[in-house]
Amino acid sequence: MAERGAAEHDAAAEPLALHRHRGTRAVQRLVEHAPASGGLALWVRHEDLAAAEDDAQPPPLSTDGRTLFYTPAFERLPLEQQAGWVAHGTLHVALRHVQRFAALQRRLGDVDLRLFNLCADAIVNSALGHLAWLALPPQALRLEALLRSALGLAQEAEAALLAWDVERLYRELDDREPPRGGRSDARRDGPRAARARALGQAQAADLKPGQGTLEAPEDEAEQTRSWQERLLRGHAGDGSHSLLRALLADLPRSRTPWEQVLRTQLAQALAQRPGLSWSRPSRSYIANQGRAGSGRRLPWEPGTTASRRVPKLALAVDVSGSIDGALMQRFAREVEALSRRLEAPLTLIVGDDRVRSVQTFAPGRSDLRSIRFEGGGGTDFTPLLEEVQRQQPDIAVVLTDLQGPARLSPACPVIWAVPAQQPLAVPPFGRLLLLQ
């Protein structure tokens, strides 16, 4: 009986043991002071790590995007700092920073994890900076300080959090030299990246991507949607006590890659459509003739014929804007592949305040990589759009930073392909496509 009682006691205690970890008291403090948003920590897995065997000193807390990992050093911190670390790590998970790093790396090919970590830390620290009941790590990097030091921008915390997400911030800071001979590890920092690293050298590297970071598209969309809803509900429930100083521009969103959006739009506009043929009847007309009976005549139904018209694509490039070389390479590959796949010739219109050149290329034969951007402003889209109208394409794509007037709207659909550094740009008409 004694053995049975001990077994029952152990079974009852086991579920409680699963919820005991080094961050338990800190999680309790979050829930006590911010029940709704602090409760986000209850949606996160927690795991204690053993002491490191080598001389490395990992941060007290780190995350792989799903789990918060605690080292023995975490227990030696005051409770306010423990709460700060747990709130910091919880927001990394809720904002899906590790997964977004992996997604950005998949799109760009080379993303500096340390620089991305600094961007994510700056956003999270500024979001938490208004709370007096927790303590951020010493010399915690803030978004407003990073913008001021690395980019020369003076913005208060609230305004900066409403304007910057981690992907946009990273792209602005990553001015490393282009890779040489395929070696991304040999890229040297430009002035912006160097200033960011110097400012954040005391920051712990707490983002730890793993093998399971990349998710299936359907799982990624579902998790993003779930965390966004939890963040919105938690912020609304806690009001001024929320972990979020304000609703962030960095809230996780399910983002469809711009390449997929561009493919869909161009495929719909350039697809071959059968035409009517009044010289021959439709199949339904022929089939119904036998059922109509003698002496009865059915109304004529024209048949269809394959369209002989060749679809046309117009690409207008604003060379007065500033387009990153790597982004232009990706855009050029995508447009050339689509032109070849859809068998659509490409009319390339290059200009700024006037048309500089007009060239027509066979499907998939354009050389967009040779275009040089001046980055000097002074754009007027009207001459470019007038040339688009003269070419009479099925669809037009305008590659620009949207800094200029447009006094003409062509008859065809227009896609404004804009670098992600201009997220607040508003097209005069047509559809905006942010190239991220």
C-alpha positions as CSV (number, residue, x, y, z in Angstrom):
1,M,0.0,0.0,0.0
2,A,2.8,2.3,0.8
3,E,4.4,1.6,-2.6
4,R,1.1,2.3,-4.3
5,G,0.6,5.6,-2.4
6,A,4.1,6.7,-3.4
7,A,3.4,5.8,-7.0
8,E,0.2,7.8,-7.0
9,H,2.0,10.8,-5.4
10,D,4.7,10.7,-8.1
11,A,2.0,10.5,-10.9
12,A,0.2,13.5,-9.4
13,A,3.4,15.5,-9.1
14,E,4.7,14.7,-12.6
15,P,2.4,17.2,-14.5
16,L,3.5,19.9,-12.1
17,A,7.1,19.1,-12.7
18,L,6.7,19.6,-16.4
19,H,5.8,23.3,-15.7
20,R,8.7,23.9,-13.3
21,H,11.8,25.5,-14.9
22,R,14.2,28.3,-14.2
23,G,11.9,30.9,-15.6
24,T,8.8,29.9,-13.6
25,R,9.0,32.9,-11.2
26,A,9.6,35.3,-14.0
27,V,6.6,34.0,-16.0
28,Q,4.5,34.4,-12.8
29,R,5.7,38.0,-12.6
30,L,4.7,38.7,-16.2
31,V,1.2,37.2,-15.7
32,E,0.8,39.2,-12.5
33,H,1.6,42.6,-14.0
34,A,0.3,42.1,-17.5
35,P,-2.2,39.2,-17.4
36,A,-3.1,39.3,-21.1
37,S,0.1,40.1,-22.9
38,G,2.3,38.6,-20.2
39,G,0.3,35.4,-20.6
40,L,1.9,34.9,-24.1
41,A,4.8,33.3,-22.2
42,L,2.4,30.4,-21.4
43,W,2.1,29.6,-25.1
44,V,5.9,29.1,-25.3
45,R,7.9,26.0,-24.4
46,H,10.5,26.3,-21.6
47,E,13.6,24.2,-21.1
48,D,16.5,24.2,-18.7
49,L,20.0,23.7,-20.1
50,A,23.0,22.2,-18.3
51,A,26.1,24.2,-17.6
52,A,28.4,24.6,-20.6
53,E,31.4,22.3,-20.6
54,D,33.7,24.7,-22.4
55,D,34.7,28.2,-21.6
56,A,31.8,29.7,-23.7
57,Q,29.4,31.8,-21.8
58,P,26.0,31.6,-23.5
59,P,23.4,34.2,-22.7
60,P,21.1,33.5,-19.7
61,L,18.2,32.9,-22.1
62,S,18.0,32.1,-25.8
63,T,15.3,30.8,-28.2
64,D,15.0,28.7,-31.4
65,G,11.7,30.4,-32.2
66,R,9.6,27.9,-30.2
67,T,11.3,27.2,-26.9
68,L,13.0,29.5,-24.3
69,F,16.3,27.9,-23.1
70,Y,17.6,28.8,-19.7
71,T,21.2,28.5,-18.6
72,P,22.3,28.2,-14.9
73,A,23.3,31.8,-15.1
74,F,19.7,32.8,-15.4
75,E,18.9,31.7,-11.8
76,R,21.6,34.1,-10.4
77,L,19.9,37.2,-11.9
78,P,17.5,39.4,-9.8
79,L,13.8,38.7,-10.4
80,E,13.3,42.0,-12.3
81,Q,16.1,41.0,-14.8
82,Q,14.7,37.5,-15.1
83,A,11.3,39.0,-16.0
84,G,13.0,41.2,-18.6
85,W,14.8,38.3,-20.2
86,V,11.6,36.2,-20.3
87,A,9.5,39.1,-21.8
88,H,12.3,39.7,-24.3
89,G,12.5,36.0,-25.4
90,T,8.7,35.7,-25.4
91,L,8.4,38.6,-27.9
92,H,11.0,37.1,-30.1
93,V,8.9,33.9,-30.3
94,A,5.6,35.8,-30.7
95,L,7.0,38.1,-33.4
96,R,8.5,34.9,-35.0
97,H,11.9,36.5,-35.4
98,V,13.8,33.2,-35.9
99,Q,11.4,31.9,-38.6
100,R,11.5,35.3,-40.3
101,F,15.3,35.1,-40.3
102,A,15.1,31.8,-42.1
103,A,12.5,33.1,-44.6
104,L,14.7,36.1,-45.4
105,Q,17.7,33.9,-45.8
106,R,15.8,31.7,-48.2
107,R,14.9,34.8,-50.3
108,L,18.2,36.6,-50.2
109,G,20.6,33.7,-49.9
110,D,23.0,35.5,-47.4
111,V,21.6,37.1,-44.2
112,D,24.0,38.0,-41.4
113,L,22.5,36.4,-38.3
114,R,24.3,38.7,-35.9
115,L,23.1,41.8,-37.7
116,F,19.6,40.4,-37.9
117,N,19.7,39.6,-34.2
118,L,20.6,43.2,-33.4
119,C,17.7,44.5,-35.4
120,A,15.3,42.1,-33.6
121,D,16.7,43.0,-30.2
122,A,16.4,46.7,-30.8
123,I,12.7,46.4,-31.7
124,V,11.9,44.2,-28.7
125,N,13.8,46.3,-26.2
126,S,12.1,49.5,-27.3
127,A,8.7,47.7,-27.1
128,L,9.4,46.7,-23.5
129,G,11.2,49.9,-22.5
130,H,8.2,51.6,-20.9
131,L,7.7,48.9,-18.2
132,A,9.0,49.7,-14.7
133,W,8.3,46.3,-13.2
134,L,11.0,44.5,-15.3
135,A,14.6,45.3,-16.0
136,L,16.2,44.9,-19.4
137,P,19.8,43.7,-19.6
138,P,22.5,46.3,-19.1
139,Q,23.3,48.4,-22.2
140,A,20.2,47.0,-24.0
141,L,20.1,48.2,-27.6
142,R,17.0,50.4,-28.4
143,L,15.5,50.9,-31.8
144,E,15.7,54.7,-31.6
145,A,19.4,54.6,-30.6
146,L,20.1,52.2,-33.5
147,L,18.4,54.4,-36.0
148,R,20.2,57.5,-34.8
149,S,23.6,56.0,-34.7
150,A,23.6,53.8,-37.8
151,L,21.2,55.6,-40.1
152,G,21.3,59.2,-38.8
153,L,17.5,59.2,-38.2
154,A,16.0,60.9,-35.2
155,Q,12.7,59.2,-34.2
156,E,11.1,58.7,-30.8
157,A,10.4,55.1,-29.7
158,E,6.7,55.1,-30.5
159,A,7.1,56.5,-34.0
160,A,10.0,54.2,-34.8
161,L,8.0,51.1,-33.6
162,L,5.1,52.1,-35.9
163,A,7.4,52.5,-38.9
164,W,10.1,49.7,-38.8
165,D,9.8,46.0,-39.0
166,V,12.8,43.7,-38.7
167,E,13.2,42.9,-42.4
168,R,13.1,46.5,-43.4
169,L,15.6,47.5,-40.7
170,Y,18.0,44.7,-41.6
171,R,17.9,45.7,-45.3
172,E,18.7,49.3,-44.4
173,L,21.7,48.3,-42.2
174,D,23.1,45.5,-44.3
175,D,25.5,47.5,-46.5
176,R,28.2,44.8,-46.5
177,E,30.4,44.4,-49.6
178,P,29.1,42.0,-52.3
179,P,30.4,38.5,-51.9
180,R,33.6,37.6,-53.7
181,G,33.9,34.3,-55.3
182,G,30.8,32.9,-53.6
183,R,32.2,33.4,-50.1
184,S,29.6,35.2,-48.1
185,D,31.7,34.8,-44.9
186,A,34.3,37.2,-46.4
187,R,32.0,40.1,-46.8
188,R,33.2,43.2,-45.1
189,D,30.9,45.6,-43.2
190,G,30.0,48.9,-44.8
191,P,29.6,52.0,-42.5
192,R,26.0,51.3,-41.5
193,A,26.6,47.7,-40.5
194,A,29.8,48.6,-38.7
195,R,28.1,51.3,-36.7
196,A,25.3,48.9,-35.8
197,R,27.7,46.2,-34.6
198,A,29.7,48.6,-32.6
199,L,26.6,49.9,-30.9
200,G,25.3,46.4,-30.1
201,Q,28.5,44.7,-29.2
202,A,27.3,44.2,-25.6
203,Q,24.1,42.5,-26.8
204,A,23.8,38.7,-26.3
205,A,23.2,36.6,-29.4
206,D,20.0,35.0,-28.3
207,L,18.4,33.9,-31.6
208,K,19.4,30.3,-32.3
209,P,18.0,29.0,-35.6
210,G,17.9,25.2,-35.9
211,Q,17.2,22.5,-38.5
212,G,13.5,22.7,-37.9
213,T,13.2,26.5,-38.3
214,L,11.8,26.4,-41.8
215,E,8.1,25.3,-41.8
216,A,5.8,24.0,-44.4
217,P,3.9,27.0,-46.0
218,E,0.6,26.0,-44.6
219,D,2.1,25.6,-41.1
220,E,3.9,28.9,-41.4
221,A,0.7,30.7,-42.4
222,E,-1.3,29.2,-39.5
223,Q,1.4,29.9,-36.9
224,T,1.8,33.5,-38.1
225,R,-2.0,34.0,-37.9
226,S,-2.2,32.5,-34.4
227,W,0.6,34.6,-33.0
228,Q,-0.7,37.8,-34.5
229,E,-4.2,37.2,-33.0
230,R,-2.6,36.4,-29.5
231,L,-0.5,39.6,-29.7
232,L,-3.5,41.8,-30.7
233,R,-5.8,40.3,-28.0
234,G,-3.0,40.6,-25.3
235,H,-2.2,44.2,-26.2
236,A,-5.9,45.1,-26.2
237,G,-6.5,43.3,-22.9
238,D,-3.6,45.0,-21.0
239,G,-3.8,48.5,-22.4
240,S,-1.0,50.7,-21.0
241,H,0.3,47.7,-19.0
242,S,0.9,45.6,-22.2
243,L,4.3,44.2,-23.0
244,L,4.0,46.2,-26.3
245,R,4.5,49.9,-26.0
246,A,2.4,50.3,-29.1
247,L,1.1,48.1,-31.9
248,L,4.3,47.3,-33.8
249,A,5.0,47.5,-37.5
250,D,6.9,44.3,-36.7
251,L,3.7,42.2,-35.9
252,P,4.0,38.9,-37.7
253,R,2.2,38.8,-41.0
254,S,1.7,36.0,-43.5
255,R,3.7,37.4,-46.5
256,T,3.3,36.0,-50.0
257,P,6.7,36.3,-51.7
258,W,6.6,39.1,-54.3
259,E,7.9,36.7,-57.0
260,Q,4.7,34.6,-56.6
261,V,2.5,37.7,-56.8
262,L,4.3,38.9,-59.9
263,R,4.0,35.5,-61.6
264,T,0.2,35.3,-60.9
265,Q,-0.5,38.8,-62.1
266,L,1.6,38.5,-65.3
267,A,0.3,35.0,-66.1
268,Q,-3.3,36.2,-65.9
269,A,-2.7,39.2,-68.1
270,L,-0.5,37.5,-70.7
271,A,-2.3,34.1,-71.0
272,Q,-3.5,33.2,-74.5
273,R,-7.3,33.4,-74.8
274,P,-9.2,31.6,-77.5
275,G,-11.2,33.8,-79.9
276,L,-14.7,33.3,-81.5
277,S,-14.8,31.9,-85.0
278,W,-18.0,32.7,-87.0
279,S,-16.8,30.5,-89.9
280,R,-17.4,27.2,-88.0
281,P,-20.0,26.1,-85.5
282,S,-19.4,25.1,-81.9
283,R,-19.4,21.5,-80.8
284,S,-22.6,21.9,-78.8
285,Y,-24.3,23.3,-82.0
286,I,-23.3,20.2,-84.0
287,A,-24.4,17.8,-81.2
288,N,-27.8,19.5,-80.7
289,Q,-28.6,19.4,-84.5
290,G,-29.3,15.7,-84.3
291,R,-31.8,16.3,-81.4
292,A,-33.7,19.2,-82.9
293,G,-35.6,17.0,-85.4
294,S,-36.2,17.7,-89.1
295,G,-37.4,21.1,-90.2
296,R,-36.2,22.8,-87.0
297,R,-33.3,25.2,-87.1
298,L,-31.2,26.0,-84.1
299,P,-29.7,29.5,-83.5
300,W,-26.1,29.6,-84.7
301,E,-23.4,29.1,-82.2
302,P,-19.9,30.2,-83.2
303,G,-17.0,28.0,-82.5
304,T,-13.6,29.0,-81.0
305,T,-10.2,29.3,-82.5
306,A,-6.7,29.5,-81.0
307,S,-5.7,33.1,-80.6
308,R,-2.9,34.2,-83.0
309,R,-2.3,37.4,-81.1
310,V,1.0,37.6,-79.2
311,P,0.6,39.0,-75.7
312,K,2.9,41.9,-74.9
313,L,4.6,43.0,-71.7
314,A,6.0,46.5,-71.0
315,L,8.6,47.2,-68.4
316,A,9.2,50.8,-67.5
317,V,12.3,51.4,-65.4
318,D,12.9,54.6,-63.5
319,V,16.7,55.0,-63.5
320,S,16.6,58.1,-61.3
321,G,15.6,55.9,-58.3
322,S,17.9,53.8,-56.3
323,I,17.6,50.0,-56.7
324,D,19.9,47.6,-54.9
325,G,22.0,45.5,-57.3
326,A,21.1,42.2,-55.7
327,L,17.4,43.1,-55.8
328,M,17.7,44.0,-59.5
329,Q,19.4,40.7,-60.2
330,R,16.4,38.8,-58.7
331,F,13.9,41.0,-60.4
332,A,15.6,40.6,-63.8
333,R,15.7,36.8,-63.4
334,E,12.1,36.6,-62.5
335,V,10.9,38.9,-65.4
336,E,13.0,37.1,-68.0
337,A,11.8,33.7,-66.8
338,L,8.2,34.8,-67.0
339,S,8.6,36.4,-70.4
340,R,10.1,33.1,-71.7
341,R,7.6,30.8,-70.1
342,L,4.6,32.9,-71.3
343,E,6.2,33.5,-74.8
344,A,5.6,37.2,-74.4
345,P,8.1,39.7,-75.9
346,L,9.3,42.4,-73.6
347,T,9.3,46.1,-74.4
348,L,11.8,47.9,-72.1
349,I,11.3,51.6,-71.5
350,V,14.1,53.4,-69.6
351,G,13.9,56.9,-68.4
352,D,13.6,59.5,-65.6
353,D,11.9,62.8,-66.4
354,R,11.9,61.7,-70.0
355,V,12.2,58.5,-72.1
356,R,15.9,57.6,-72.6
357,S,15.5,54.4,-74.6
358,V,12.9,52.0,-75.9
359,Q,13.9,48.4,-76.8
360,T,11.9,45.3,-77.7
361,F,13.3,41.8,-76.8
362,A,12.3,38.3,-77.8
363,P,10.8,36.2,-74.9
364,G,13.4,35.6,-72.2
365,R,16.2,37.5,-74.1
366,S,16.2,40.8,-72.3
367,D,19.3,42.0,-70.5
368,L,17.9,43.9,-67.5
369,R,21.1,43.5,-65.5
370,S,23.0,46.1,-67.6
371,I,20.7,48.9,-66.4
372,R,22.4,51.5,-64.3
373,F,20.6,53.5,-61.7
374,E,21.5,57.1,-61.0
375,G,19.6,57.6,-57.7
376,G,19.3,61.3,-58.2
377,G,15.6,61.9,-58.1
378,G,13.8,64.2,-60.5
379,T,11.4,61.6,-61.9
380,D,8.3,62.3,-63.9
381,F,6.4,59.1,-64.8
382,T,4.2,60.8,-67.3
383,P,6.5,60.4,-70.4
384,L,7.2,56.8,-69.4
385,L,3.5,56.1,-69.1
386,E,2.8,57.8,-72.5
387,E,5.3,55.5,-74.1
388,V,3.6,52.5,-72.4
389,Q,0.3,53.7,-73.9
390,R,1.8,53.9,-77.4
391,Q,3.1,50.3,-77.1
392,Q,-0.4,49.0,-76.2
393,P,0.8,46.1,-74.0
394,D,-1.4,43.7,-72.1
395,I,0.2,44.7,-68.8
396,A,2.9,47.1,-67.7
397,V,5.3,46.9,-64.8
398,V,7.0,50.1,-63.5
399,L,10.2,49.5,-61.5
400,T,10.6,52.7,-59.4
401,D,10.8,54.2,-55.9
402,L,7.5,56.1,-56.6
403,Q,9.1,59.5,-56.1
404,G,7.4,61.6,-58.8
405,P,4.1,62.6,-60.5
406,A,2.1,60.4,-62.9
407,R,-0.5,62.4,-64.9
408,L,-1.6,59.6,-67.2
409,S,-3.2,56.3,-66.5
410,P,-2.7,53.7,-69.4
411,A,-5.5,51.5,-70.6
412,C,-3.7,48.4,-69.5
413,P,-3.2,47.2,-65.9
414,V,-0.1,48.6,-64.2
415,I,2.0,47.0,-61.4
416,W,4.3,49.4,-59.5
417,A,7.3,47.3,-58.4
418,V,8.8,49.3,-55.4
419,P,11.8,48.4,-53.2
420,A,10.8,47.4,-49.7
421,Q,12.6,50.6,-48.3
422,Q,9.4,52.5,-49.4
423,P,6.7,50.5,-47.5
424,L,4.5,53.6,-47.1
425,A,4.5,54.5,-50.8
426,V,1.1,55.0,-52.4
427,P,0.7,54.3,-56.1
428,P,-1.4,56.8,-58.1
429,F,-3.3,53.9,-59.6
430,G,-2.8,50.2,-60.3
431,R,-1.3,47.7,-57.8
432,L,1.7,48.2,-55.5
433,L,4.2,45.3,-55.3
434,L,6.8,45.6,-52.6
435,L,10.1,43.9,-53.6
436,Q,11.3,42.4,-50.3
